Amino acid sequence: MKIQVIHGPNLQLLGAREPTHYGNITLPEIDTLLGKKAQSLKHDLLSFQSNHEGEIVDTIGKLSQ
């Protein structure tokens, strides 16, 4: 099974912006953890991040084709 994770606006700033509020973990670290979990379950993980709503909608649209 393939799992698509779609990260929205500003999540590329995780770990850098207001770490006391949002924490110290970065988006690549989150993706690594998710990837390891998916792999342990024998799934493929695809990750995508965009600050642009149109790109996110386009990505979702491609998944349903």
C-alpha positions as MATLAB code, in Angstrom:
seq = 'MKIQVIHGPNLQLLGAREPTHYGNITLPEIDTLLGKKAQSLKHDLLSFQSNHEGEIVDTIGKLSQ';
ca = [
       0.000    0.000    0.000;
       1.112    3.552   -0.726;
       0.474    6.277    1.820;
       0.602    9.923    0.755;
       1.304   12.480    3.467;
       0.559   16.070    2.513;
       2.034   18.790    4.702;
       0.523   22.254    4.425;
       1.799   25.811    4.632;
       4.724   26.765    6.833;
       5.425   23.261    8.089;
       8.901   23.492    6.547;
       9.583   25.862    9.463;
       9.017   23.216   12.138;
      11.939   23.072   14.502;
      13.036   26.594   13.605;
      10.021   28.802   14.239;
       8.948   29.209   17.867;
      10.386   25.894   19.104;
       8.951   26.527   22.576;
       5.492   26.435   21.016;
       5.897   24.028   18.067;
       8.753   21.849   19.348;
      12.229   21.110   18.043;
      11.469   18.322   15.577;
      11.832   19.287   11.926;
       9.641   18.265    9.020;
      12.365   16.013    7.536;
      12.663   14.290   10.916;
       8.890   13.752   11.015;
       8.995   12.334    7.491;
      11.818   10.000    8.496;
       9.839    8.700   11.471;
       6.727    8.245    9.335;
       8.782    6.496    6.663;
      10.261    4.055    9.166;
       6.808    3.249   10.537;
       5.393    2.761    7.051;
       8.328    0.531    6.120;
       7.824   -1.590    9.243;
       4.223   -2.120    8.106;
       5.386   -2.926    4.560;
       3.894    0.256    3.090;
       5.408    2.919    0.864;
       5.294    6.493    2.109;
       5.238    9.514   -0.160;
       5.575   12.923    1.458;
       4.762   16.309   -0.015;
       4.867   19.819    1.461;
       3.741   23.037   -0.131;
       2.962   26.558    0.957;
       0.619   26.912   -2.012;
      -2.949   25.670   -1.708;
      -3.217   25.089   -5.463;
      -0.256   22.683   -5.431;
      -1.814   20.771   -2.549;
      -5.164   20.525   -4.361;
      -3.403   19.423   -7.568;
      -1.515   16.718   -5.653;
      -4.726   15.430   -4.087;
      -6.389   15.432   -7.512;
      -3.576   13.340   -8.996;
      -4.014   10.753   -6.251;
      -7.640   10.126   -7.121;
      -6.928    9.419  -10.800;
];
